[in-house]
Amino acid sequence: MNTRLAEPAAPPLAGYLAVILAVVIWGGWIVATRLAMLERHAPLDIALLRYATPAILFAPYWMRKGIFPKGENPLLLIVMTLGWGGPFVLLISKGMQSVEASLFGPLVPGLLPMVVALWGYFAERERIRRGRIVGLVLIAAAVALILVPATIEGDSNLLAGAPWLLTACLGWSAFTIAFRRTGLSGIEAAAYVCLYSTPVLIVAALFLGTELQTYPAREVAFQVAVQGFASGAVSVACFGYAVKALGLARASAFTSLVPVMSALGGWLLLGEVVGAAGWAAAFAACLGVLLVNRYAR
């Protein structure tokens, strides 16, 4: 994360409200994506709505710095776009065709800090503090609580979707690692990822086809509001503001709530049955992410 955003420079109360709103939006995005897959919407269509909207809303940021921001490494921008751009939502959507929203948290946002921490340890020789080790163990336990029972019971749906989600997690981790090496703010990074993703997705839709014209207007409006406006723009702006107000470590700690939020959303809004192992995985991932962020560096 950009170190310029790590210094508190805004009212703390507003920062807490902003980060809570961001977390609620992320939880809602997971539920909305799962709902879109249950309604048989095409992953490409969901990705197009997810990136085109914030590409327009964030236009002042990429227009100010130019289509290719001066001084930034093009390779890092490519990694960021591949990791958190169009391919990310395509992979997420594909995985959630068969994986319930309640199980999403430990497999993607829960596992993300572990991948980033292990990269730091093996590739950059970063020391892992004891508190982070406990967090990493909890995250590993959360993933095991989902995948081991599924393997034993032969849950074909979960086993079919999990590889897509785990690949998406690796891409998101790559984005995070590359972003830290840029001079971009969080909103600027999101602006460029959306800017670069949108034309590629449009071309893909032209060649592969789109079903957006067949969706009821209310469904398109709902997905634009949740995918593009709320998740793609508002949550990014809220989290960036929270980092300024609270500092990076404190704001990042709230991301630990996402696994529990997705479990609650799947249970309450989609009628998913969350067993004991599912709840245990969600809370283990929550505590694990909290510890990993709390003892980072």
C-alpha positions as CSV (number, residue, x, y, z in Angstrom):
1,M,0.0,0.0,0.0
2,N,1.2,3.5,-0.8
3,T,3.0,4.9,2.3
4,R,1.7,8.4,1.5
5,L,-1.7,7.1,2.6
6,A,-0.4,5.7,5.9
7,E,-0.3,9.0,7.8
8,P,-3.6,9.9,9.6
9,A,-4.8,13.2,8.1
10,A,-8.6,13.2,8.6
11,P,-11.1,12.9,11.4
12,P,-10.9,9.5,13.0
13,L,-14.7,9.1,13.5
14,A,-15.3,9.7,9.8
15,G,-12.5,7.3,9.0
16,Y,-14.2,4.5,11.1
17,L,-17.6,5.2,9.3
18,A,-15.8,5.1,5.9
19,V,-14.1,1.8,6.5
20,I,-17.2,0.2,7.9
21,L,-19.1,1.3,4.8
22,A,-16.4,-0.2,2.6
23,V,-16.6,-3.5,4.4
24,V,-20.4,-3.6,4.2
25,I,-20.1,-2.9,0.4
26,W,-17.5,-5.7,-0.1
27,G,-19.8,-8.1,1.7
28,G,-22.7,-7.0,-0.5
29,W,-20.6,-7.3,-3.6
30,I,-20.0,-11.0,-2.8
31,V,-23.7,-11.7,-2.3
32,A,-24.6,-9.8,-5.5
33,T,-22.1,-11.7,-7.5
34,R,-23.3,-15.0,-6.3
35,L,-26.9,-13.9,-7.0
36,A,-25.9,-12.9,-10.5
37,M,-24.4,-16.4,-11.1
38,L,-27.5,-18.1,-9.7
39,E,-29.5,-16.1,-12.2
40,R,-27.2,-17.4,-14.9
41,H,-25.7,-14.1,-15.9
42,A,-22.5,-14.3,-17.9
43,P,-19.3,-13.6,-16.0
44,L,-18.1,-11.4,-18.9
45,D,-21.2,-9.2,-18.6
46,I,-20.7,-8.8,-14.8
47,A,-17.0,-7.9,-15.4
48,L,-17.9,-5.3,-17.9
49,L,-20.4,-3.6,-15.6
50,R,-17.8,-3.8,-12.7
51,Y,-15.1,-1.9,-14.6
52,A,-16.8,0.4,-17.1
53,T,-18.6,2.3,-14.4
54,P,-15.7,3.3,-12.2
55,A,-13.5,3.9,-15.3
56,I,-15.9,6.7,-16.1
57,L,-16.3,7.9,-12.5
58,F,-12.6,7.9,-11.8
59,A,-11.8,9.7,-15.1
60,P,-10.6,12.9,-13.4
61,Y,-7.8,10.8,-11.8
62,W,-6.4,9.1,-14.9
63,M,-7.0,12.2,-17.0
64,R,-4.9,14.3,-14.6
65,K,-2.0,12.0,-14.6
66,G,-2.4,10.8,-18.2
67,I,-3.4,7.5,-19.7
68,F,0.1,6.2,-18.9
69,P,1.1,7.8,-15.6
70,K,4.6,9.3,-15.8
71,G,7.3,7.7,-13.7
72,E,5.4,4.4,-13.2
73,N,6.7,1.1,-14.3
74,P,4.5,-0.3,-17.1
75,L,5.1,-3.9,-16.0
76,L,3.7,-3.1,-12.5
77,L,0.6,-1.5,-14.2
78,I,0.2,-4.7,-16.3
79,V,0.5,-6.9,-13.2
80,M,-2.0,-4.8,-11.3
81,T,-4.5,-4.9,-14.2
82,L,-4.2,-8.6,-14.8
83,G,-4.4,-9.3,-11.0
84,W,-7.3,-7.1,-10.0
85,G,-8.8,-6.1,-13.3
86,G,-11.0,-8.0,-15.7
87,P,-9.5,-11.4,-15.2
88,F,-10.1,-11.1,-11.4
89,V,-13.9,-10.7,-11.7
90,L,-14.1,-13.3,-14.5
91,L,-12.4,-15.8,-12.2
92,I,-14.6,-14.8,-9.2
93,S,-17.8,-15.0,-11.2
94,K,-16.8,-18.4,-12.6
95,G,-16.0,-19.8,-9.2
96,M,-19.2,-18.4,-7.6
97,Q,-21.2,-20.3,-10.2
98,S,-20.8,-23.3,-7.8
99,V,-19.4,-21.9,-4.6
100,E,-21.8,-20.3,-2.1
101,A,-21.2,-16.7,-0.9
102,S,-20.9,-18.0,2.7
103,L,-17.7,-19.9,1.8
104,F,-16.2,-17.2,-0.3
105,G,-14.6,-15.2,2.5
106,P,-11.9,-17.6,3.7
107,L,-11.0,-18.6,0.1
108,V,-10.3,-15.1,-1.3
109,P,-10.1,-12.1,1.0
110,G,-9.2,-14.4,3.9
111,L,-6.4,-16.1,2.0
112,L,-5.0,-12.9,0.5
113,P,-2.9,-11.8,3.5
114,M,-1.3,-15.2,3.7
115,V,-0.2,-15.2,0.1
116,V,1.2,-11.6,0.4
117,A,3.0,-12.5,3.7
118,L,4.5,-15.7,2.2
119,W,5.7,-13.7,-0.8
120,G,7.3,-11.2,1.5
121,Y,9.0,-14.0,3.5
122,F,10.3,-16.1,0.6
123,A,10.9,-13.4,-2.1
124,E,11.9,-10.4,0.0
125,R,13.3,-12.0,3.1
126,E,10.8,-10.2,5.4
127,R,10.7,-11.4,9.0
128,I,7.3,-12.8,10.0
129,R,6.5,-11.8,13.6
130,R,5.0,-14.3,16.0
131,G,1.6,-12.7,15.9
132,R,1.5,-13.0,12.2
133,I,2.4,-16.6,12.4
134,V,-0.6,-17.3,14.6
135,G,-2.8,-15.4,12.1
136,L,-1.4,-17.4,9.2
137,V,-2.1,-20.6,11.0
138,L,-5.7,-19.5,11.6
139,I,-6.1,-18.6,7.9
140,A,-4.8,-22.0,6.9
141,A,-7.2,-23.7,9.3
142,A,-10.1,-21.7,7.8
143,V,-9.3,-22.8,4.3
144,A,-8.8,-26.4,5.5
145,L,-12.3,-26.3,7.2
146,I,-13.8,-25.6,3.8
147,L,-11.7,-27.8,1.5
148,V,-11.1,-30.9,3.6
149,P,-14.8,-31.7,4.3
150,A,-15.6,-30.9,0.7
151,T,-12.9,-33.4,-0.5
152,I,-14.0,-36.1,2.0
153,E,-17.7,-35.7,1.1
154,G,-17.0,-35.3,-2.6
155,D,-18.7,-31.9,-2.9
156,S,-18.3,-31.5,-6.7
157,N,-19.7,-28.0,-6.7
158,L,-17.3,-26.6,-4.2
159,L,-14.3,-28.5,-5.6
160,A,-15.2,-27.3,-9.1
161,G,-15.4,-23.6,-8.1
162,A,-12.6,-23.4,-5.5
163,P,-9.7,-23.5,-8.1
164,W,-11.2,-20.4,-9.8
165,L,-11.4,-18.5,-6.6
166,L,-7.9,-19.5,-5.4
167,T,-6.5,-18.3,-8.8
168,A,-8.4,-15.0,-8.3
169,C,-6.8,-14.7,-4.9
170,L,-3.4,-15.2,-6.4
171,G,-4.1,-12.4,-8.9
172,W,-5.4,-10.1,-6.2
173,S,-2.2,-10.8,-4.2
174,A,-0.1,-10.0,-7.3
175,F,-2.0,-6.6,-7.6
176,T,-1.3,-5.9,-3.9
177,I,2.4,-6.7,-4.2
178,A,2.8,-4.6,-7.4
179,F,0.8,-1.7,-6.1
180,R,3.1,-1.3,-3.1
181,R,5.9,-0.5,-5.6
182,T,4.1,2.3,-7.3
183,G,3.6,5.9,-6.4
184,L,-0.1,5.7,-7.0
185,S,-2.8,6.3,-4.4
186,G,-5.5,3.6,-3.9
187,I,-8.0,5.5,-5.9
188,E,-5.5,6.2,-8.7
189,A,-4.6,2.5,-8.8
190,A,-8.3,1.6,-9.1
191,A,-8.8,4.2,-11.8
192,Y,-6.0,2.8,-14.0
193,V,-7.0,-0.8,-13.4
194,C,-10.6,0.0,-14.5
195,L,-9.3,2.2,-17.4
196,Y,-7.1,-0.6,-18.8
197,S,-9.7,-3.4,-18.2
198,T,-12.7,-1.7,-19.8
199,P,-11.6,-1.6,-23.5
200,V,-10.3,-5.2,-23.3
201,L,-13.6,-6.4,-21.9
202,I,-15.6,-4.4,-24.5
203,V,-13.5,-6.1,-27.3
204,A,-14.1,-9.5,-25.7
205,A,-17.8,-8.8,-25.6
206,L,-17.8,-7.9,-29.2
207,F,-16.1,-11.1,-30.2
208,L,-17.7,-13.5,-27.7
209,G,-21.1,-11.8,-27.4
210,T,-23.0,-10.3,-24.5
211,E,-26.4,-11.0,-23.0
212,L,-26.8,-7.6,-21.3
213,Q,-29.5,-6.5,-23.8
214,T,-31.6,-9.5,-22.6
215,Y,-31.5,-8.6,-18.9
216,P,-34.4,-6.8,-17.4
217,A,-33.5,-3.1,-16.8
218,R,-33.9,-3.4,-13.1
219,E,-31.2,-6.2,-13.0
220,V,-28.8,-4.2,-15.1
221,A,-29.4,-1.2,-12.8
222,F,-28.9,-3.3,-9.7
223,Q,-25.6,-4.8,-10.9
224,V,-24.3,-1.4,-12.1
225,A,-25.1,0.0,-8.7
226,V,-23.5,-2.8,-6.7
227,Q,-20.7,-3.9,-9.0
228,G,-19.7,-0.6,-10.7
229,F,-20.7,2.2,-8.4
230,A,-20.6,0.8,-4.9
231,S,-17.9,-1.8,-5.1
232,G,-15.9,-0.3,-7.9
233,A,-15.9,3.3,-6.8
234,V,-17.5,4.1,-3.4
235,S,-15.7,1.3,-1.5
236,V,-12.4,2.3,-3.0
237,A,-12.9,5.9,-2.1
238,C,-14.1,5.0,1.4
239,F,-11.1,2.7,2.1
240,G,-8.7,5.3,0.8
241,Y,-10.2,7.9,3.1
242,A,-10.1,5.5,6.1
243,V,-6.4,4.9,5.5
244,K,-5.8,8.7,5.6
245,A,-7.9,9.1,8.8
246,L,-6.9,6.0,10.7
247,G,-3.5,4.9,9.3
248,L,-3.0,1.8,7.1
249,A,-2.7,-0.8,9.9
250,R,-5.9,0.3,11.7
251,A,-8.0,0.6,8.5
252,S,-6.7,-2.8,7.2
253,A,-7.7,-4.5,10.4
254,F,-11.4,-3.9,9.4
255,T,-10.9,-6.0,6.2
256,S,-10.8,-9.0,8.6
257,L,-14.6,-8.7,8.8
258,V,-15.2,-9.5,5.2
259,P,-15.3,-13.4,5.7
260,V,-17.9,-13.1,8.4
261,M,-19.9,-10.5,6.3
262,S,-20.0,-12.8,3.3
263,A,-21.1,-15.7,5.5
264,L,-23.9,-13.6,7.1
265,G,-24.9,-12.3,3.7
266,G,-25.2,-15.7,2.1
267,W,-27.1,-17.0,5.1
268,L,-29.5,-14.1,5.5
269,L,-30.0,-12.9,1.9
270,L,-29.5,-16.0,-0.2
271,G,-30.8,-18.6,2.2
272,E,-27.6,-20.6,2.2
273,V,-27.1,-23.2,4.9
274,V,-23.9,-22.4,6.8
275,G,-22.8,-25.4,8.8
276,A,-20.6,-25.4,11.9
277,A,-17.4,-25.8,9.8
278,G,-18.5,-22.9,7.6
279,W,-19.0,-20.6,10.6
280,A,-15.7,-21.8,12.1
281,A,-13.9,-21.1,8.9
282,A,-15.4,-17.6,8.6
283,F,-14.4,-16.6,12.2
284,A,-11.0,-18.3,12.0
285,A,-10.3,-16.3,8.7
286,C,-11.6,-13.1,10.4
287,L,-9.2,-13.5,13.4
288,G,-6.4,-14.6,11.2
289,V,-6.6,-11.6,8.8
290,L,-6.8,-9.3,11.9
291,L,-3.6,-10.7,13.3
292,V,-1.7,-10.7,10.0
293,N,-2.6,-7.1,9.5
294,R,-2.0,-6.2,13.1
295,Y,1.5,-7.5,13.2
296,A,2.5,-6.5,9.7
297,R,6.1,-5.2,9.7
